[in-house]
Amino acid sequence: MPAFNAFADAIGVPRDEQAPAAAPAPSASTKVPPDYFDKLAGIESGHKLYAKAPTSSGSGLYQFLKATWLGEGGSWGSNAALPFGGLKPTAEEQLARVKTLTAKNVVVLLRAGIPINSASLYAAHFFGAGKAAEVIGADVSARADELAGSAATKANPSILKGKTVGDFLSWLHHKTGEWAR
């Protein structure tokens, strides 16, 4: 874990025991914005600890899909109708797991030349970092639903179905107050 902690420190992902006292100085956009995790919880769940998406397995403050939650080391119960399959991870556990996921997303976005801000990070959370980089980097007239794929479009039809990349980028801007490019 020391290597990850050093990496997290370098990209500005505060650890629970080391939350920043003040906003960090602006940098070359490799840092996670200090308000990002609070903003993400507001967008994804309205800050509801055990929110459950009606169209997917999305659960909790940050609407983790089951596969992502398990991939970040979480446990999932057997009741598909309940958030986290019926388990009740704490807010602290959810925050810790979204921080590790976000740190991984930062690496992928930076490798693709995508600036790090609330919009690009939210796109990575929404799609997965690789797909987010592809969509953000695509021509604004390209079909976002075709780039995203059928599963993402089915889970988010009002956001993706029949929409262009420009439409998606505008939606991201409306949600986050920032542009992903």
Disulfide bonds with the S-S distance in Angstrom:
none
